[in-house]
Every structure is written in structure tokens, then in C-alpha cells.
Amino acid sequence: MPLLESCDAVIDGIRDRLGRHPLSKKKIFPVALSSDPYGAIVEFDDDVGYAVIYYWQKKGERWIEKPRVVMLPDEKAVQALMDEDDRVWCEKYKEKA
């Protein structure tokens, strides 16, 4: 869960890059942030839908203007994505014995 103080910055960053995407007209709120690649799981007001918006993509040294958006069907898909991200993070920092 992102800090409430940083949510406005995340929302502004996403809105700057969405362009004409249908989500640009919806009210969004970040539920979780992913570290690799930089993305945010957002909740939007269309009967509580979820999407992952990879808003901080780099291609070489240029920023990609249009983010990749992956729609998620329900809360179970959100939880599965968060669990996988956590597993990868734990594996990366697991002590090697």
C-alpha cells in the first residue's frame, strides 16, 4: 500500500502518461506499487475494477509515452499478482546458506 502522501504524485504521474486511454477519464486510486517493472495496481470507479499500469517504463534512455495497462478481473487476481511480486522479492533477498 503506497503512503497516502505519495498517492497524489502517483495518480498525477499515471494521468500524465495515459493520454487517451479509457482509464484517463475514470477516478483511480493506487492500491499497491510494484517495484520491477515500476507499476501501480489501481482501483477505478467502474463497479470497482482493477488494473496494473506500468507507468515508469524505460526504453534505452527514453521514457515510453504510453504506459502498458493490464486489466485485472477481480480481487483474487490482484492478490495473486501481489503474492507473486512478494515471492520474487523474497527470493531476491533470501539468505544463501
Secondary structure in CASP SS format (residue, H / E / C, confidence):
PFRMAT SS
TARGET T0000
AUTHOR 0000-0000-0000
METHOD secondary structure of the structure
MODEL  1
M C 1.00
P C 1.00
L C 1.00
L H 1.00
E H 1.00
S H 1.00
C H 1.00
D H 1.00
A H 1.00
V H 1.00
I H 1.00
D H 1.00
G H 1.00
I H 1.00
R H 1.00
D H 1.00
R H 1.00
L H 1.00
G C 1.00
R C 1.00
H C 1.00
P H 1.00
L H 1.00
S H 1.00
K H 1.00
K C 1.00
K C 1.00
I E 1.00
F E 1.00
P E 1.00
V E 1.00
A E 1.00
L E 1.00
S E 1.00
S C 1.00
D C 1.00
P C 1.00
Y C 1.00
G E 1.00
A E 1.00
I E 1.00
V E 1.00
E E 1.00
F E 1.00
D C 1.00
D C 1.00
D C 1.00
V C 1.00
G E 1.00
Y E 1.00
A E 1.00
V E 1.00
I E 1.00
Y E 1.00
Y C 1.00
W C 1.00
Q C 1.00
K E 1.00
K E 1.00
G C 1.00
E C 1.00
R E 1.00
W E 1.00
I C 1.00
E C 1.00
K C 1.00
P C 1.00
R E 1.00
V E 1.00
V E 1.00
M E 1.00
L E 1.00
P C 1.00
D C 1.00
E H 1.00
K H 1.00
A H 1.00
V H 1.00
Q H 1.00
A H 1.00
L H 1.00
M H 1.00
D H 1.00
E H 1.00
D H 1.00
D H 1.00
R H 1.00
V H 1.00
W H 1.00
C H 1.00
E H 1.00
K H 1.00
Y H 1.00
K C 1.00
E C 1.00
K C 1.00
A C 1.00
END
